[in-house]
Amino acid sequence: MLDMGIRAYKDDEDLRKGEEFGPKLLQAMEQSKISMPIFSKGYASSIWCLKELVNMVECQKTKGQKIMPIFYDVAPSEVRHLTGGYGEAFHSHEKKKRHDEKIVQEWKDALAVVGQINGWDLQSMSDRREGEFARKVTQKVFNELKKAYLAVSECLVNVDNHVDAIMEMIGAGTSETRIIGIHGMGGIGKTTIAKMIYNKLSHDFENCCFLQDIRETSKGNGIQCLQNQLISVILKTKHMDIKDIHEGTWMIKDRLSNKKVLLLLDDVEEANHINALVGKRDWLGRGSKIIITTRNKDILEVPEVDCSYELSGMDLDQSLQLFSKHAFRKDYPLDNYIIQSKRAIGIARGLPLALEIIGSLLCRTKKEKWDLTLKKLENVPHAAVQRKLKISYDALDVRQQDIFLDIACLFIGYNKDIVVYFWDESKYPKEAMEVLQNMSLIKIEKDNKVWMHNQLRDLGREIVRQQSKMKIEQQSRMWDPKEALDLLRKSEGRKEVEALRLKFDHKGQYHGFKSLSNLKFLVVDGSREYFHVEERLPWHESPSSVPPTNVFQENSDLLPELRWLAWPNIPPTFNIMNFSMKNVVILDLSKSTMTHDWEGWSHMKVMENLKVMDLNNCNCLERTPNFPAHSNLERLILRGCCRLVEIDKSICRLKSLVFLDISWCWDLRRLPNTIGNLESLIELNILKTGIKELPSSIGNLKSLNELNISQMGIQELPHSIGNLESLIELDISKNEIKELPDSIGKLKNLKVVKLNWSPISNIPNALWTIEKLEVIEAITNSCHFDVEIGNHICRNQSLRILKLLRGRIYVVPRLPESLTILELSDLYMNTFPDLSNLTNLKELKMWFEGRDSNGESDGPVEEDLMPLRIGSLHGESDGESDGPVKKDRPWWIGNLSKLESLVLKSPYMTALPTDIRSLLPQLKFLQLWYPNLCCLPSLPSSLSELNLQSKCVAALPTDMSSLLPRLEKLTLYCPNLQCLPSLPSNLSLLHLKSEYVATLPTDVSSLLRLDLLLLQCPNLRCLSSLPSSLSGLYLHDCKLGFSMEDLSNLKTLSTLYIDNCAISEMRGELPPSLGSLLIFDCESLQKLPDLSNLKGLRIVRIERSEKLNVEAISSLCSEKGVKFVGDKTNQREKMTNLDANLNLDLRENLNLDLRQKTEG
């Protein structure tokens, strides 16, 4: 392991001090990412080993440490069940009585937990070559460490002090809305810390949004672009056309005020950015958490921000560790580099970005060069951070420097695969970008976009300014549209300019184009208001807005070096041949109104170097142009051209095409037969088009890696699809395909296949045996089809995710151990399938159905889930067993120790295993659809969400609050439930449907985190002492007698929904925080409290509540500017979503229902 750079601690005798852990060993165990207990025959006899094992299990629970056991000369079952030598060892411990029973039980529990982990069973290996075994173990450890390192920040280490302090400030786990700011100098790690906080909180939020690089984005696209992104992400909708900031702020307040949101605003520069996104804390729902990072502390000095936290530099130990990670790829420097390493961290002075870049700069260089580089760095003052970073820039060759400057000025946030086309191949752009990545000057994000730290971006732009001696007319790259516009208004020579980002204004002439002879990059903001810009450009020589054709040659000599031309929304009257197009490599005319007969298409033959053409959302384009012969086009983007009906057959001439996107082209009905001639095509995206049939020639796409043909209505796949020998991912969801061709088994490189919401009646056996397959998703759109799982599926040890839903399953064969997610519905089986080998499973869903049409299956019955001892769960006798375990019982449940989510549905079973609490220690989500479940056993204390449907449960455990201390969401559809016990204090959502519950628990008022309360209780007679934390109260079919208690104490209530409740009046006042009041079918309700003082009220809706004076209420709302919706003649939608499939997000269903009523 040391040879591979892995820092490993071996438990040597010199680390032990008596019977207590020495500080060195304790630190080693707690800081490790992986623990590796090696179980030998004498392991259980060693008290020291047992104590270590308990510590490993504790670190696994609290720090997420991974345990990778090696069973050297004992079987895992001997460790797990304390048989053989392990049983004798514990008999000896108990006989000596040197340790109390609690400690001994901790040892046993630790052995049981670790014994169930899928480790290395060395003793069972027939060919036991320990050298080869050690190599495999080392490689596995290395891979796990690599994964762990990528999962944490690359810029910060050991930052628990910062994280804990900020978590306390933000009120993690509380229902309060909090806004906190993190400030400090650029490169100090604000964004990294904020992301860590965001990740820790995100599991508590359904709605999360990260707005990145606000300072830069607001300059380029305007703050309304960020408003658009926020609204779209939270509401999960397509982008809306927000016209200005004021409309955006209104939409945020109106649409998101009932959403509990986790929001990270990254790199905010101005106070108006905060005002436009989260101006007031009530813009977002109760319990929202907003994190702001900024360089400017002043913008946090406002009442809306609860706390601010200044992020300081790293101390010496942290700096040394971070520097070493980049310079040596380990936590500490090599022995003969310690002095130089301390010099380096002294220069960086705790700035994480500087440590990262300097470390990368010195990595893999000779010691002599270290001294020279460090001496150079020591001469740079600390205040000049850019000059420090420039050391890395100076280490690049000239070509790499040019590419670095281009990225800093032009390409941050662009797709890497498109950007590389901009540079001439003589600059080796792919290799250069790899160098920039390795030196931590750029990063490529998951969406393949180029990212650069702000400090490095500013460094690059400052270099460009310095190169031009601070003279705009001599600046090579113009990224500021205002400066670029000023430059264009001047007619003097500007040969130095290579890149312009423009945004035309209402007035002025632009003569500077004539002198831009070296311009390579031109991006024009194509506003919908063209301002007749073509009339103010230098070539306009006639009164008409259309340039005369006799003014131009076949190819203009204007901008002869142009390589990148992007002009979205280009004026339809503009003649593209006004520019020299001969050297253009990237052409972006997206969102423009050109048609198939646009004159510009005829000039494509001149664009002999064109590689990328982006025509996305050109909504007037009905046919693609006639592509010229010998075209070098490699990427064609037609996404969202909604009127496109035909792709010209000349597309076959595009022999170099590697990427074709025609998704969301609704009117496109067919692909040309010549599509198969695109021999270089790697990715084809045709989702959501009108295409109903694929041409057989598609099988000729030998290079194709990814094929997305979802949501198209295709009825049959051609047999030739099996010829796609390079295919990795196939998505044919939401089509009308009933059967897959057998040839699909020939796709040997296939890793992901999605068959969702299609009437698949037969999955070929060949599919189950594709060795590289990792994901199979098949959700049929009808439960009338049989799904047969091939017996050979167990051979596929690459399979991680298997989802087979809404198709009848009668047999489940042995499944591969590699599975982490398994979802099976419509199981027509009398017994549980054997899942004993799925020890890596984290999510399990099984829905058993009742009798099918032939009356052949009842599903498992209650005896299938009889209480079993842990020892007998594995079919082993402990001397007291009544006999072998029946195969129709889930004896395997104890093997699934990693399970975090469990969903079970069975119409006939009446019981669960009584020991499920100890068998599933990591379970967080449990959903049970058991109509005949009689009682609820003790559940795992790790549960955060419980969803129970049963008509037979009459009572819940009285000590529920202590048994489930982490429970946050509780949904009970239990018609016969008589009463509620004391509830866990962390509860944030309670949804109760019961025919008999008459009162809520007296201590419900102490549930200070309860945010949403939904009651469907016909016999509920009293509604009092509700917690003040409530933001939503929903009452449905509740017969509350003659009056409703005063709700004025609910200081944060924003939504009150009353449906079909027998109340005559509402006592007292409503809270000032109320924003939505919705009342339906309350025939006895005669009077509402005074609404005139409710300053936050936005909408009132009242329907079929005849005794209320609707006219007076409507008039009051009109005076206050509150939206009022009265009775409608149409039948309203009932609140049936409360009875819907509980897999759906409850909050979203409610909000959707409310929106429907609001908009109705």
KETOR-870912 format. One record per residue (C-alpha): x, y, z; residue in three letters. Coordinates in pm, whole numbers, plus 50000, padded with zeros to 5 digits. Layout:
N
XYZALA;...
***
This chain:
1160
500005000050000MET;502845023950080LEU;504205018349731ASP;500905031449589MET;501035062849804GLY;498425050550052ILE;499015062350407ARG;498325031250611ALA;498415025650988TYR;499174991051115LYS;498224982851471ASP;501724974951600ASP;502474966951961GLU;504255000552008ASP;500995018951945LEU;499335001452238ARG;499475015752588LYS;497954992752846GLY;494294985552782GLU;493465020752663GLU;494065034552314PHE;497115056852292GLY;496545091152132PRO;498535081951822LYS;496465050751753LEU;493175068051836LEU;493995096351596GLN;494995071351327ALA;491695052451358MET;489515083551360GLU;491265100751067GLN;491315070150845SER;488865066850561LYS;488995028750569ILE;489345003250849SER;490444967850768MET;489984942551050PRO;491724909550973ILE;489804881351139PHE;491984852251246SER;491194823051475LYS;492524841651779GLY;490934875451704TYR;488004871651947ALA;490364862052230SER;492054896252212SER;490284922952415ILE;492374949052236TRP;491134937351894CYS;487544937352011LEU;487864972952144LYS;489334983751813GLU;486434967751629LEU;483904986651841VAL;485745018951757ASN;485655010251385MET;481895005151396VAL;481475038051581GLU;483585056451320CYS;481475040251051GLN;478305054751206LYS;479585089351295THR;482215096551030LYS;481095075250739GLY;484265054450760GLN;484275023450539LYS;485014989250689ILE;486594963350459MET;487044930750656PRO;489384902150567ILE;488374867750693PHE;491844852350702TYR;491344817550842ASP;487784818750975VAL;484444818750799ALA;482274850450807PRO;479454830750969SER;481764821351259GLU;482434858351320VAL;478824868151272ARG;477214841851495HIS;480034835651744LEU;480364798951662THR;483474777251677GLY;486524794151828GLY;484734827451852TYR;482004812252066GLY;484614796252292GLU;486454829452325ALA;483314847252443PHE;482484819052680HIS;485914825452833SER;485354863352853HIS;482024858653026GLU;483454832953266LYS;486334855953372LYS;483894884853435LYS;486634910853384ARG;484234932453183HIS;480584940253247ASP;477824926653028GLU;477314959452842LYS;480884960152712ILE;480774923552613VAL;477504929752429GLN;479154958652241GLU;481834934352125TRP;479204909552010LYS;477224936551828ASP;480344948951652ALA;481214913751535LEU;477634908851412ALA;477724941551216VAL;481134936451057VAL;480524899451002GLY;477684908450766GLN;479844931150552ILE;480854916350220ASN;484614914450262GLY;487354890450150TRP;486794854450252ASP;490404842950217LEU;489934809950399GLN;487444797550137SER;489674804849838MET;490864772949670SER;493854789149500ASP;495224809249789ARG;498064829849646ARG;498524856549911GLU;500734878949697GLY;498084881549428GLU;495444886049698PHE;497424914849855ALA;497664931849515ARG;493884929849464LYS;493184942949814VAL;495584971949765THR;493984981249434GLN;490514979949589LYS;491625002049879VAL;493255026349640PHE;490075028949434ASN;487955034749746GLU;490325061649872LEU;490235078249533LYS;486455078749544LYS;486485092549897ALA;488915120149803TYR;486835131049506LEU;483775132449726ALA;485285159049952VAL;486685193249882SER;489915195949690GLU;490535230349833CYS;490055225550206LEU;490995199350466VAL;490075194950830ASN;487485222650829VAL;485125208551091ASP;485575240151298ASN;484195261551017HIS;481445236950927VAL;480245232251286ASP;480155269651352ALA;478185277151036ILE;475805247951093MET;474985262551432GLU;474445297151281MET;472075283951014ILE;470005264651265GLY;470375230151112ALA;467435208551215GLY;465205237951310THR;462125250251127SER;463305286251133GLU;464115304650812THR;467745315450829ARG;469945336350599ILE;473675334850669ILE;476655349150485GLY;480195336350441ILE;482715362950349HIS;486435364850288GLY;488985371350019MET;488855353949685GLY;490295319149686GLY;489895314650062ILE;487435285750016GLY;484065302550073LYS;482305282949799THR;483825250049909THR;482715254850270ILE;479275266050153ALA;478945234649938LYS;479825212950237MET;477095229750443ILE;474705226350148TYR;475455188950122ASN;474895183750494LYS;471525201050481LEU;470245189150143SER;468765156250265HIS;466245176250469ASP;464995195850170PHE;462855186449874GLU;463745219149699ASN;467425227849660CYS;469085252949430CYS;472695263749376PHE;473175296349188LEU;476815296849089GLN;479055326649015ASP;476365353149054ILE;478785382149014ARG;479825371448666GLU;476495357348551THR;474645389148642SER;477005409348422LYS;476625386848121GLY;472975376148124ASN;471445398948384GLY;470085390948728ILE;466755380348572GLN;468565350348425CYS;469355339048780LEU;465775346148888GLN;464635324248599ASN;466995296448706GLN;465855297949069LEU;462155296048980ILE;462665268648720SER;464775246648949VAL;462415248849245ILE;459205244649045LEU;460875218948818LYS;459635235848503THR;461185248148181LYS;462685282848180HIS;460175311048192MET;460495342747989ASP;461135368048267ILE;461265402148104LYS;462845422448383ASP;464015421048744ILE;460735434048883HIS;458745406148719GLU;461285381248850GLY;460985393349210THR;457195391849187TRP;457295356049057MET;459685344949331ILE;457435359349600LYS;454285345449443ASP;455435310649340ARG;458025301149601LEU;456595314849924SER;455135281050016ASN;458325261849931LYS;460845252050194LYS;464045258550002VAL;467755253150050LEU;469465280149846LEU;473145287549793LEU;473985321149637LEU;477595319249526ASP;479875349649484ASP;477385377749532VAL;478915411549453GLU;476135436649505GLU;473315441049755ALA;470765443349473ASN;471625407449381HIS;470305396249719ILE;467315419449690ASN;466385404549353ALA;466645368249469LEU;465725367249841VAL;464835402949930GLY;462725392650230LYS;462815360650431ARG;459115354450365ASP;459765351849989TRP;460575315450056LEU;458705290550271GLY;459065285150642ARG;462235266050733GLY;464195277250428SER;467975280850460LYS;469865305750247ILE;473665306450226ILE;475445335950066ILE;479135337449978THR;480755370449897THR;484025389449897ARG;482205420650013ASN;481225419750379LYS;479225452150346ASP;476395435850150ILE;475745412950449LEU;475155442550682GLU;471385442250631VAL;468545431550865PRO;467595401550647GLU;470945384150708VAL;470905366651046ASP;474615360051081CYS;477845364050889SER;480965342950915TYR;484415354250815GLU;486455326250666LEU;490075329350768SER;493135313050618GLY;494385278550708MET;496705272250999ASP;500125256150948LEU;498955220150986ASP;496045224550748GLN;498215242850497SER;500855215750503LEU;498255188650451GLN;496565206350160LEU;499855215249993PHE;501035179150026SER;497855165849867LYS;498725184649549HIS;502515182849557ALA;502895146549671PHE;499365132149637ARG;499375123850011LYS;498725141050343ASP;502325148350441TYR;505475158150250PRO;508275134050170LEU;511045134450430ASP;513625151850211ASN;511145178650103TYR;509975190350446ILE;512025222650452ILE;510945232550100GLN;507335224150181SER;507365247050484LYS;508795274550268ARG;505955269450021ALA;503195271650283ILE;504885302450426GLY;504575319050086ILE;500905309150046ALA;500035322350394ARG;497035299650437GLY;495305307950109LEU;493835274749986PRO;493885284149619LEU;497555294049634ALA;498415261649818LEU;496605241249554GLU;498215258349257ILE;501755260349396ILE;501575223949501GLY;500445213749154SER;503195235149002LEU;505915217549202LEU;504455182649165CYS;506755158148989ARG;509575183648955THR;513175178649070LYS;514325192149404LYS;516705217049241GLU;513795233149056LYS;511845235649380TRP;514465258949526ASP;514475281049218LEU;510695282949202THR;510325289649574LEU;512935317049561LYS;510965333349282LYS;507725330149478LEU;509265344949792GLU;509925377449608ASN;506205382549542VAL;504375402749813PRO;501525384749981HIS;499025411749889ALA;499585405149520ALA;497695372349502VAL;497425374249125GLN;501175376849093ARG;501525345249301LYS;499135327049075LEU;500965340048771LYS;503845317048859ILE;501705288348734SER;500775308048425TYR;504475314248351ASP;505105276848373ALA;502875271048070LEU;504215271647717ASP;503045299147482VAL;500215278647333ARG;498915268447673GLN;499095304547792GLN;496935316047500ASP;494355289547578ILE;494385298947948PHE;493735335547859LEU;490965326247615ASP;489205305947883ILE;489595333348144ALA;488165359747911CYS;485665340347701LEU;484865304047775PHE;483995299248142ILE;480745279648156GLY;480995266947797TYR;480845230547692ASN;484375216847679LYS;483665195547373ASP;482675226747176ILE;485335250047310VAL;488235228347189VAL;487215235046828TYR;488065271946865PHE;491795266746875TRP;493865255946583ASP;495045220046609GLU;498635232446606SER;498015244646962LYS;497105209247072TYR;494035222147261PRO;492985189047417LYS;496435183247560GLU;496655219547674ALA;493355217347859MET;494535185648029GLU;497655204348145VAL;495495232648278LEU;493385207348467GLN;496395189848615ASN;497785223148733MET;494405231748893SER;494005262148666LEU;490665249348534ILE;488245221548617LYS;485695203148403ILE;482415199648586GLU;479995170348569LYS;477945187048297ASP;481145189748090ASN;481365227348135LYS;484625245848187VAL;485095260848534TRP;487795284848653MET;488235300648992HIS;487465337749008ASN;490985346149117GLN;492425328348815LEU;489865344148586ARG;490815378448715ASP;494485369748677LEU;493985360748311GLY;492015392348238ARG;494575413948414GLU;497335398448204ILE;495395407747890VAL;495035443348014ARG;498735445548095GLN;499675432047755GLN;497745460747596SER;499335486147831LYS;495835493247962MET;494695506947625LYS;491325493047519ILE;492015497147148GLU;495075474647183GLN;493435448247404GLN;493385413847242SER;490205401347409ARG;487135422447490MET;484825404547734TRP;482965435747853ASP;480165443647603PRO;480215480547693LYS;483935484247624GLU;483525464447301ALA;480755487747187LEU;482885518347254ASP;485635502747049LEU;483325496446752LEU;482245532646738ARG;485795542246652LYS;487015537946298SER;490745537146370GLU;492775505446312GLY;492255478346575ARG;494335449546445LYS;495245437146794GLU;491665427646882VAL;491005390046857GLU;487785385647055ALA;484655406747106LEU;481545401347315ARG;478945426547197LEU;475555439447296LYS;474215465547054PHE;472345495447190ASP;469645518047046HIS;471835542946870LYS;475165549746712GLY;477125538046410GLN;479565509046428TYR;482405514246186HIS;485085495746378GLY;484345462246210PHE;486315472745906LYS;489565474246101SER;489155441646299LEU;491295421746060SER;492485397146328ASN;489145391146501LEU;488675353846572LYS;485795353946823PHE;482545373746792LEU;479525369247015VAL;476585392746968VAL;473755395147218ASP;470775390146989GLY;468065409347167SER;464565405147031ARG;464635442446965GLU;467055444846676TYR;467065483146670PHE;467645479346291HIS;471235471846381VAL;471995461146025GLU;471395497045917GLU;474125509546147ARG;476875485446043LEU;479595496545802PRO;478365477945494TRP;474925493745491HIS;474895514345173GLU;471235516545075SER;468015529645236PRO;466615494445243SER;467205473045552SER;468215444845318VAL;471755448945184PRO;471905448344804PRO;473295415844676THR;475655432644430ASN;477685447344718VAL;479275414144812PHE;481555388944657GLN;481035351844719GLU;482955355945040ASN;483535389645204SER;487005400145315ASP;485545414945635LEU;486805396745950LEU;488955372345749PRO;490285354246061GLU;486885348346223LEU;486595313346379ARG;483695316546628TRP;480525335246531LEU;477625334546776ALA;474645356846703TRP;471475342946865PRO;468325360146742ASN;470195372846438ILE;468075397446234PRO;466445378445947PRO;467465406045706THR;471125402745791PHE;473305387045521ASN;475735364245696ILE;478145367245405MET;478835402845515ASN;481515384745715PHE;484235362745579SER;483035327745666MET;485875307745520LYS;487635301345853ASN;484555299746077VAL;484655268046290VAL;481765274246533ILE;478525290246411LEU;475775297146666ASP;472555311846522LEU;470235297846790SER;466815312746862LYS;466805329846524SER;463885332946281THR;465535321545959MET;463625296745743THR;464705268845511HIS;464965293445222ASP;467255317645405TRP;469895330345164GLU;472655323045412GLY;472355285245355TRP;473615289244999SER;476935301445131HIS;477625270345341MET;479955256945076LYS;482265285745163VAL;482355274145528MET;484705245845456GLU;486165246345809ASN;482825246345994LEU;482805220546277LYS;479925231346503VAL;476555245646399MET;474075254346673ASP;470535261646552LEU;468675253246873ASN;465205268346911ASN;465075282746558CYS;461295280046560ASN;460705290746198CYS;462975264346051LEU;460915237545874GLU;463645219245683ARG;467365216645725THR;469485230845443PRO;471085210745169ASN;474385201645328PHE;477325206245090PRO;479555177644983ALA;482855173545165HIS;481515191945472SER;483655188445784ASN;480765194946025LEU;481115174346347GLU;478385187646579ARG;474875197346463LEU;472415210446721ILE;468755213946616LEU;467235209946964ARG;463875227047011GLY;463225235646644CYS;459535228946700CYS;458445234146336ARG;461135212746181LEU;459445186345963VAL;462285173345748GLU;465985165945771ILE;467415168145425ASP;468805135445292LYS;472035153445221SER;472875148645586ILE;474535116645468CYS;477345138345336ARG;478375147445690LEU;480915119645720LYS;482635136646013SER;479495142546223LEU;479935129146580VAL;477025146346758PHE;473445151746641LEU;470745166446865ASP;467215169046722ILE;465375165647054SER;462165185247116TRP;461495188446740CYS;457805180146778TRP;456845181346410ASP;459675159646284LEU;458065127046166ARG;460905106846020ARG;464635103245984LEU;466115100645638PRO;467245065945536ASN;470645080645477THR;471125085745852ILE;473005052845857GLY;475765068245649ASN;476925089145945LEU;479695064846021GLU;481405087846273SER;478295095646482LEU;478845089946855ILE;475795105847016GLU;472255107946875LEU;469525125247074ASN;466025124246922ILE;463835124547233LEU;460425141247219LYS;460105142246842THR;457235130946622GLY;459245102046474ILE;457285069346488LYS;459695046146310GLU;463475042846294LEU;465045034445961PRO;466855001145950SER;469965019645838SER;470405031746194ILE;472214999046261GLY;475075011246046ASN;476105036946310LEU;479045016446428LYS;480545044446639SER;477345053546827LEU;477775054747208ASN;474515070547318GLU;471025067747168LEU;468075086047325ASN;464785079647148ILE;462425084547444SER;458935100147432GLN;458365095347059MET;455595069447013GLY;457845044446832ILE;456145010446804GLN;459054988546699GLU;462824988346705LEU;464554976546390PRO;466424943746419HIS;469504962046300SER;469794979846635ILE;471854950046748GLY;474584961346511ASN;475374992046725LEU;478464975546862GLU;479765006647041SER;476465015847213LEU;476805023447587ILE;473485039647677GLU;470035032947529LEU;466885051447636ASP;463625040847468ILE;461265052447744SER;457695064147682LYS;457235047447345ASN;454755021947215GLU;457314993947185ILE;455804960847295LYS;458744938147228GLU;462494941747204LEU;464334924346923PRO;466564895147024ASP;469414913146855SER;469644936447154ILE;471764909647318GLY;474524917547070LYS;475124951447234LEU;478134939147429LYS;479214973747546ASN;475784984447673LEU;475844998248029LYS;472505016048069VAL;469115006547926VAL;465875024848009LYS;462505010847901LEU;460205031848118ASN;456495036848049TRP;456365014747746SER;454104984347694PRO;457024959947694ILE;455564925047709SER;458794905947673ASN;462384913047769ILE;464734890747572PRO;466884866847776ASN;469894880547592ALA;469494914147767LEU;470004899048113TRP;473374884848019THR;475114915747878ILE;478174915448102GLU;478814952948116LYS;475214962648190LEU;474974984748502GLU;471424998648494VAL;468114983248384ILE;464965004048424GLU;461664990248295ALA;458415006348407ILE;455634993748182THR;452575015348119ASN;450204986848198SER;450094959548461CYS;448644934548212HIS;452024922748086PHE;454164894948229ASP;457834902448292VAL;460214873348305GLU;463634878748461ILE;466214857148292GLY;467884830848510ASN;471304841348387HIS;471014876048537ILE;473074864548835CYS;476114862448610ARG;476044899848555ASN;478254912848833GLN;478264948348691SER;474554954248749LEU;473944981249013ARG;470354992248953ILE;467374970448860LEU;463884985548841LYS;461004964448708LEU;457694981248781LEU;454064976648672ARG;454654943648494GLY;453514910648649ARG;456394890848795ILE;455884854648902TYR;459464843348964VAL;462554862049087VAL;465734842149022PRO;469014847049204ARG;470144882749148LEU;473714895849125PRO;475484906749445GLU;476504939749286SER;472964954249312LEU;472574985749522THR;469024995149415ILE;466244969749354LEU;462624978749277GLU;460074951849188LEU;456334957649173SER;453354936249077ASP;454884905249233LEU;452484876049198TYR;454304852349433MET;453334831649736ASN;456794834949890THR;459474860749926PHE;462284858349672PRO;465684849149811ASP;467694881249837LEU;470204868050089SER;473204875749869ASN;472354912549806LEU;474564925650085THR;475284958149900ASN;471634967549865LEU;470745003049979LYS;467245006749837GLU;464604979349815LEU;461044981749690LYS;458724951449661MET;455014953449586TRP;453114920849614PHE;449714919249453GLU;446574899749533GLY;445054872749319ARG;445534876748947ASP;442784870648695SER;443274833048733ASN;443074834349110GLY;446504818349141GLU;448304840449390SER;447544855849725ASP;451034869449782GLY;452984860750096PRO;450894855550408VAL;451614864650767GLU;453554832950847GLU;456114843350587ASP;457144870950823LEU;457024852951157MET;459464865751420PRO;462834849051377LEU;465974849051589ARG;469014864851431ILE;470864832051450GLY;468124813651264SER;467904840451000LEU;470784823750826HIS;469414788850848GLY;471804777851121GLU;470894759351435SER;471724774251774ASP;470594743751963GLY;467144757752026GLU;465774759551675SER;462504743251590ASP;463894731651262GLY;465244745650936PRO;463954779250826VAL;461254777850563LYS;462254790850223LYS;459094811550208ASP;460264834150490ARG;462504864750439PRO;465304849250643TRP;467684870650439TRP;466554904050584ILE;469444903750832GLY;471944903350545ASN;470814937550418LEU;472664957750681SER;473334986250434LYS;469674991150351LEU;468575027650378GLU;465175026750206SER;462534999350226LEU;459134999750053VAL;456854969550098LEU;453304963649981LYS;451274932350049SER;447464928950064PRO;447494898250290TYR;450414899250533MET;449564908950890THR;452974911151060ALA;456574922651025LEU;459674906951179PRO;459824917351544THR;463594921951524ASP;463614945151223ILE;465014972451452ARG;468334954451500SER;468514939051154LEU;468394971650957LEU;470504996551156PRO;470865021850871GLN;467255023150754LEU;466075059050698LYS;462905055350489PHE;460195029450549LEU;456945027250357GLN;454454999450434LEU;451274993750239TRP;449864965750453TYR;446044968350471PRO;445924938850714ASN;448904947750931LEU;447714944351288CYS;450564959351487CYS;453774978151435LEU;456934962451578PRO;459874981851715SER;461414999951419LEU;465045010751357PRO;465945042151549SER;467655055851236SER;464295061851061LEU;463685097250940SER;460485090150744GLU;457685065150807LEU;454755059950574ASN;452125034850687LEU;448845023850529GLN;446824998150718SER;443144994150796LYS;443844971051090CYS;446324990851299VAL;444405004151598ALA;447315015851811ALA;450925026751778LEU;453755020352026PRO;453305043152326THR;457035050552343ASP;457255061251978MET;459015093852064SER;461935075752229SER;462035046751981LEU;462225069451675LEU;464155100251788PRO;465215109651431ARG;461755107051274LEU;460915138451074GLU;458025128350850LYS;455105106450957LEU;452225096550728THR;449495074150868LEU;446605061550655TYR;445065040650930CYS;441245043350936PRO;440915023151260ASN;443635040751457LEU;442095050951789GLN;444605076651912CYS;448075090451863LEU;450855084752117PRO;453505110652206SER;455315119651888LEU;459055124151821PRO;460265159251887SER;461975162551545ASN;458745157751352LEU;458295183251073SER;455355167050886LEU;452355148351020LEU;449695135250783HIS;446955115750955LEU;443885098550811LYS;441745081051070SER;438055075151132GLU;438365073951512TYR;440995098551632VAL;439065125251824ALA;441905145651972THR;445575151851910LEU;448145143252177PRO;448375169552448THR;452095174052386ASP;451665182052015VAL;452275218552101SER;455815209452203SER;456675197851848LEU;458595229451774LEU;459785217051434ARG;456365206851304LEU;455905225550979ASP;452995208450801LEU;449915192650957LEU;447365174050744LEU;444325158950908LEU;441595137550751GLN;439735127751064CYS;435895128051058PRO;435645123751435ASN;438155150151531LEU;436355171551788ARG;439065193951920CYS;441855213051754LEU;443795231452018SER;447335236652144SER;448895234851799LEU;452645242351774PRO;453515277951680SER;455935264951416SER;453165254551175LEU;453305269850830SER;450615247950672GLY;447375234650824LEU;445165212550606TYR;441815199750738LEU;439735175750530HIS;436465159050631ASP;436985169650992CYS;433815173651199LYS;435015199551444LEU;431695205351614GLY;430305240451615PHE;433435261351632SER;437085261951549MET;439705272351802GLU;441595305151782ASP;444595301551547LEU;446195335251617SER;449045318951811ASN;450295302251492LEU;452675330851416LYS;454175314951104THR;451045299650947LEU;451035307750576SER;448395283650438THR;445045273650588LEU;443055248150387TYR;439615237150511ILE;437645211850307ASP;434265196750395ASN;434515204050766CYS;431465208450989ALA;432285241651154ILE;429935270851210SER;432475297651295GLU;436195303551339MET;436935318651677ARG;439395346151748GLY;441715360051485GLU;443815345851210LEU;447585350551228PRO;449045380451036PRO;451415356550856SER;448565339650666LEU;449065341650291GLY;446505316950153SER;443015309750285LEU;441115282350099LEU;437685269950205ILE;435565243750027PHE;432215227050106ASP;431895241150457CYS;428115243950448GLU;427755253450817SER;430405280450823LEU;428695313950871GLN;431455338150957LYS;435175343650911LEU;437495363151138PRO;438425398351031ASP;440685396550725LEU;441465433550702SER;444565431450926ASN;446195402450743LEU;448985421350570LYS;450505390250413GLY;447275377050261LEU;447645370149887ARG;444735347649792ILE;441305338349927VAL;439275310949764ARG;435825300849883ILE;433565275649711GLU;430265259549805ARG;430125275050151SER;426725290650107GLU;426295307250448LYS;429355328950410LEU;428895364150273ASN;431095358349971VAL;430235392049818GLU;431485411150124ALA;434635390350143ILE;435285395749773SER;434865433149815SER;437275434150108LEU;439855414549908CYS;439495438649619SER;440205468049849GLU;443305450949989LYS;444625439849650GLY;444155403149745VAL;443245378249475LYS;439785363549535PHE;438295332949368VAL;434655325749435GLY;432275297449358ASP;432665280549020LYS;430005261948831THR;432475235548723ASN;433125205948947GLN;436325213249138ARG;439075188349178GLU;438715170249507LYS;441725166849733MET;442255131749608THR;445965136149599ASN;445905129549974LEU;444825094249891ASP;447235090149600ALA;450265067949571ASN;452405076349870LEU;455555073949662ASN;454655108549528LEU;455975138249717ASP;453205149349948LEU;454155185549967ARG;454375189049588GLU;450965172849546ASN;449435196949790LEU;451065226849633ASN;449945215449288LEU;446405211249415ASP;446495245749567LEU;447885260749247ARG;445065244549050GLN;442545260249283LYS;444355293449276THR;444485294548899GLU;441015280748856GLY;
***
